[in-house]
Amino acid sequence: MTKQRLTDDEFMELYRELREWKERDAARTIKYQRLIRISNRKRKIRHAVILMTGVAAVALILFKIPWTGVKSPKNPDSLYSQFYEPYRFATDYRDGSENTKDLFQSAVIAYRNLNFGEAEILSDSLTGKDSANPDYMFLSGLVKQASGKYDIAITQYLKLIPMGGSYSQHARWYLALIYLKLGKLMECNEQLDSLKLQSGTFYREKSDRLKKLIKLKES
């Protein structure tokens, strides 16, 4: 059996076919790798979109919560600290008695300086001399409140309210704050409502703001 040799033309034709096959195989390999890269890129983009969507949803919830009025971070103690401040006596004592005038002014100075121990001693001395004097009663309520003796302060303020005028307004405001401090929100709201109904009172705007914060806390 004789072996058949390829002619030069046949060899070149076979060589061309083999080269074309290799080129087609290389092209298919490149196309396959490109498809893999595109698929991986799409998968990464899809994951990034899902992650960003989740972050956006959480952010939306966090930003929405304060406006829904579901909860308020403030409690009665923090509200009390926000709104309470010692009363500022703007004028001198109106009584003509020099002895009590000096004693009253000394008590006021001690109260202004936040020396509540001394202020309480002087205030008790004044109410001991005249327990029905509205200036003494008001100062006594302020000092007892600042000292944390809320029951006595409440008693003094309740005596002042029926007197009307500025005594009533001051007493109601500080009484409302004590009720707030003690967590008695219903009693606090009653005093705030009374102050809101009084036109021209210094405490009207404060009462409205405090009442809204209490309502937010309860909702």
Buried (B, 14 or more C-beta within 10 A) or exposed (E): EEEEEEEEEEEEEEEEEEEEEEEEEEEEEEEEEEEEEEEEEEEEEEEEEEEEEEEEEEEEEEEEEEEEEEEBEBEBEEBBEEBBEBBEBEEEBEBEEEEBBEBBBBBBBBBEEEBBEBBBEBBBBBBEEBEEBBBBBBBBBBBBBBBEBBEBBBEBBBBBBEEEEEBBBBBBBBBBBBBBBBEBBEBBBBBBEBBBEBEEBEBBEBBEEBBEBBEBBEE
